[in-house]
Amino acid sequence: MAILYALVARGQIVLAEYASVPGNAHTIARRILENFPPGGDSRMSYSQDRHIFHVMRLDGLVFLCMASETFGRRIPYAFLEDIHTRFTRTYGRAGQTALSYAMNDEFSRVLHQQMDFFSNDPNADAINRVKGEITDVRSIMVQNIDKILERGDRLELLVDKTAHIEDNAFRFKKQARKARHAQWMQTLKLSACLALVILVLIFVVVTFFCGGITFQSCR
């Protein structure tokens, strides 16, 4: 369960995007942009195979992400709200006139970072629940992409999960290394403390006996 792809666009002009796995998600995203209903602020979700494209138009810009079907809608829309806030805070009104991919070099890293946070950090949903920042998404209609695309030919969603699996495996190995290192450090500290205690005991015993011998010699 994860957010695998995201973009920010003005109409059909993509300003920034990032994909965590190879595939043709960007192709389907552009078809959605071409057919997304014009108008004011709106939200819509489109299903394709086992993935859902969540789209939000706000302040004249379109924010889109693709997530696993089992990921639900609360977190993806929380992610889009977060991306909207970060984008407008960083660029202001520049997005209304910017050229294609004008913000990609910088903002694609933000997309990557927030995709990872909302996909893997359990605090992502809890924080937004507490703050009440998520608009109720129960009424958002989920349509099948094949029904809204103008062209009749079916466009299959091809997502290579290898990179995502490898990324999760790398993260697991990294966490395992950290756990082993922490355990080793704890063992080292305990050993050092034990050695210190033994040295102190030896010092006390030696001092006691040496003191006794010295006292007897004096007598």
Steps between C-alpha positions, in 0.01 A plus 500: 500500500665820385485818296698414188472807277416869533494819295410867513355655185326806363240365264696257283837667571694286747709713736654221708463124536660198663453122467636253754459205262550459124191478283258702289320679782610833351326412171169427672540810719523717188189336356321584824617862478365517145157381611475647849178707518564876477379733770590606848637305791411131480611149593468174314643149516551266205558126533727301273576135572610487866595867519308825541593844365389770741463849352444833673464840329565792733594862433519437125750212533454125480658266754495130412632181655473129429471261793425136564130423503526363855647830622156659519439870437564676830880495483534570123284813534690600813814467289351719226397763755853498639653532151266791419608679818870444435477597132312826559721588795812448288393651167201721577329602175794398282326175412231692310747607231792256529619295204480122482720329762617838630488376862596139437866511602417631845145390573535140377719446807219633719255263331738210561549592865129544575402188304735300720366666816131449424564144375711372788471720809205406727492859629389628157136410553498562875631855463231592249228339709595711802534824307178439305666609177348234276176574319251215523571282197217248533288676238774516236396298200733227377468446127662247274763664281381312191160672527633856509779481246398620155695244301340159474813289527572364845810641663645246739678620811844343510678540830828328565503438874858375500644838591245546777573154640874564481449834676306332780766227525773764523305684769454175694871416477587853613268474799639155581856637492397783732338251738810279500723801557280621786503152655879479461543841663274397786698177550824699490373742761385217726837329460681823581284554808558141614876535448497825697310337785747209506796741504346693786442179695857389435627840611291484820617146579864581430479820702337312787763226512793735443366726773470201735856385425637849554316531825641163623854602394472813696405303806 
